[in-house]
Amino acid sequence: MQEISVHADEQTLYEVTFLQVHEDPSAVRETLLTHNATIQEERPMEKVHLAYPIGKQVYAFMGSFRFTVDENPPTGRAGPPTRLAGAPAERVGRQAVPTGRQVLATLRADLKLGAAPLRFLIHRAERVGE
């Protein structure tokens, strides 16, 4: 029997499911990694028939990644104090660090602009066995 330990500071698991024209998921993977996401699981790409055409496409490749983002990064970073748009600084003299919600918002924006899948959805995922 395997012992499962639950920590109070356990990170939230998210899943991004996406449809794209090409079978290579590297653009989405790279976008996740640039946002310091830790990929926990990658499901293989699968060719699917779309219920309705998206941009004249009737078939697409569907893939998904399960990942975590660092919602509580270590404090005490070196460097001048900076402020993120709409984010309060934690303390004077330290860099402002984005919250998990802000990281997901910028991740969504970068997926729309950079990776450009046909469609994508990010949601909080359930851990197996919980």
Secondary structure, 3 states (H helix, E strand, C coil): CCCCCCCCCCCCEEEEEEEECCCCCHHHHHHHHHCCEEEEEEEEEEEEEEEEEECCEEEEEEEEEEEEECCCCCCCCCCCCCCCCCCCCCCCCCCCCCCHHHHHHHHHHHHHHHHCCCEEEEEECCCCCC
